[in-house]
Amino acid sequence: MSLRQFIEQARQAGYLIEIRREVSPHLELARVAAAVDGRPVLFRHVAGSEFPVLVGAGSAREYYALGLGVPLEQLMGKLTDALANPRAPEIVANGVCQEVIERDVDLSRLPILTHLPTDRAPYITAGVAVICDPDYGRNVSFHRLMVTGPRTLAARLVEGRGTDTAWRKCGDGLPVAICIGNSLPVLLAASMSPPKGVDELGIANAMSPTPLVQCKTVDLQVPAEAEIVLEGYITHQLADEGPFLDLTETMDFIRQQPLIEIHCITHRQAAIYQALLPGKLEHKLLMGTPKEPTIFAAVNEVCQCRDVEITPGGTSWLHAVVSIVKRGPDDGRKAIEAAFKGHGSLKHVVVVDGDINIHDPAEVEWAIATRFQADRDLVVLSDQPGSSLDPSAAHVPGQKTHTAKMGLDATIPWGAKRADYEKVRYEPVDMSEYEQDKEAL
Ligand SMILES: Cc1cc2nc3c(=O)[nH]c(=O)nc-3n(C[C@H](O)[C@H](O)[C@H](O)COP(=O)(O)O)c2cc1C
């Protein structure tokens, strides 16, 4: 399902907010979108640009289910399946993303947002970069992009990740195509870190058909139904990038990062520009959701895993709740160790039984309160490799971040009488029967 089709479905489902009043991309639009975080918002009139702006397409799990055409309960299964079984996308001769071709590049015509008063320049935040690694083939990932001129962007390339390692191999610059206005499957696939050589667009295509079209000026293929594509090269010229708000809702610092030169822009007629708010729900869910299947798979190797949530309160990156079917005394502890293997940046994990709704933080806390004893059920690991995003971790320039990790086994103790640990619930009633009586009085 393309982004256009998703917008239509979101409108029909009552999720979409449409703003018809003209809004400035300089600070105002981000402020309005932040005020309704968790809802997709279409800004029809953006000052200084012909393009409308969509924010928040991925700001709730329900929208991913909608965009993938599955019930919410099947979302994790669908992601797990697509990650394990990518399917090569069809290559088509013509794509709507090339209805308009502009070789006279001027990035200021796009409604690129300035998010916060501390930002040094406007940033493209929902751009999905397609590159080709000389050894491993296509890699697709998000990169925040700071506008540095009418044809140039400074790109944040996290060291050691797919784009960065390919760029280091290509001394003359690395061809890149930045797709803006992507389907939910493309957004999710771009957030995944499959093993090197696995094509993220094959994963997107396994979620929902994602035909590709050849770019006009670089030897790359992009989703034919993208709204806007910026074609160019990641050069070896460096520029200051940042400061910029990150996932943890804290400020990331200035780094020397590569400049991208854009040589051609292609787009749909009346294209929709897509943005996401750094640190807000869409950023969090896109980062965290693709790690749920990898934790699920790792836990499932050591015991039966029922479900996983990477929680927004834990920045959607550092905390997870794992639900298991406990079949032995050590299953909780084994699940903790496996969860850390399934997501290397995970810092704290809580393991619960299947009667706990892992999507309700109060229920998870209840399980900790009633089933967990710190001197029996706590796992603490010191000096572990951790997330570069965690301000409280130990950061040494040029070295992997180190952190402590903690796992809480909040499952019912093995051998205990289950009834002693189960929540006693009142019988449900049909309130309409009682309310009718009230009216009759
Ligand atoms: C919203 C969002 C923004 C991201 N921004 C960046 C970024 O600026 N730089 C970066 O290297 N990775 C960023 N990532 C992570 C990558 O998209 C991706 O998960 C990671 O690069 C995958 O690793 P790979 O390139 O080795 O496959 C971002 C992810 C999301 C979901």
The ligand as a Tripos MOL2 file, in Angstrom:
@<TRIPOS>MOLECULE
LIG
   31    33     1     0     0
SMALL
NO_CHARGES

@<TRIPOS>ATOM
      1 C1         13.5750    7.7110   12.2340 C.3       1 LIG1
      2 C2         14.9500    7.1460   12.1440 C.ar      1 LIG1
      3 C3         16.0360    7.9860   12.0090 C.ar      1 LIG1
      4 C4         17.3140    7.4610   11.8810 C.ar      1 LIG1
      5 N1         18.3640    8.2990   11.6850 N.ar      1 LIG1
      6 C5         19.5830    7.7950   11.4300 C.ar      1 LIG1
      7 C6         20.6620    8.6710   11.1070 C.ar      1 LIG1
      8 O1         20.5450    9.8860   11.0950 O.2       1 LIG1
      9 N2         21.8640    8.0910   10.8190 N.ar      1 LIG1
     10 C7         22.0500    6.7250   10.8180 C.ar      1 LIG1
     11 O2         23.1470    6.2640   10.5010 O.2       1 LIG1
     12 N3         21.0400    5.8870   11.1450 N.ar      1 LIG1
     13 C8         19.8240    6.3900   11.4420 C.ar      1 LIG1
     14 N4         18.7860    5.5530   11.7580 N.ar      1 LIG1
     15 C9         19.0360    4.1100   11.8020 C.3       1 LIG1
     16 C10        18.9760    3.5050   10.4160 C.3       1 LIG1
     17 O3         17.8710    3.8180    9.6540 O.3       1 LIG1
     18 C11        18.9710    2.0050   10.4110 C.3       1 LIG1
     19 O4         18.1970    1.4860   11.4280 O.3       1 LIG1
     20 C12        20.3270    1.4760   10.5150 C.3       1 LIG1
     21 O5         21.2010    2.3110    9.8070 O.3       1 LIG1
     22 C13        20.3240    0.1000    9.9180 C.3       1 LIG1
     23 O6         21.6030   -0.3550    9.8900 O.3       1 LIG1
     24 P1         22.2670   -0.7460    8.4920 P.3       1 LIG1
     25 O7         22.4410    0.5500    7.7360 O.co2     1 LIG1
     26 O8         23.5690   -1.3380    8.9550 O.co2     1 LIG1
     27 O9         21.3660   -1.7000    7.7900 O.co2     1 LIG1
     28 C14        17.5050    6.0650   11.9230 C.ar      1 LIG1
     29 C15        16.4130    5.2320   12.0850 C.ar      1 LIG1
     30 C16        15.1440    5.7570   12.2010 C.ar      1 LIG1
     31 C17        13.9920    4.8330   12.3490 C.3       1 LIG1
@<TRIPOS>BOND
     1     1     2 1
     2     2     3 ar
     3     2    30 ar
     4     3     4 ar
     5     4     5 ar
     6     4    28 ar
     7     5     6 ar
     8     6     7 ar
     9     6    13 1
    10     7     8 2
    11     7     9 ar
    12     9    10 ar
    13    10    11 2
    14    10    12 ar
    15    12    13 ar
    16    13    14 ar
    17    14    15 1
    18    14    28 ar
    19    15    16 1
    20    16    17 1
    21    16    18 1
    22    18    19 1
    23    18    20 1
    24    20    21 1
    25    20    22 1
    26    22    23 1
    27    23    24 1
    28    24    25 2
    29    24    26 1
    30    24    27 1
    31    28    29 ar
    32    29    30 ar
    33    30    31 1
@<TRIPOS>SUBSTRUCTURE
     1 LIG1         1 GROUP 0 **** ****
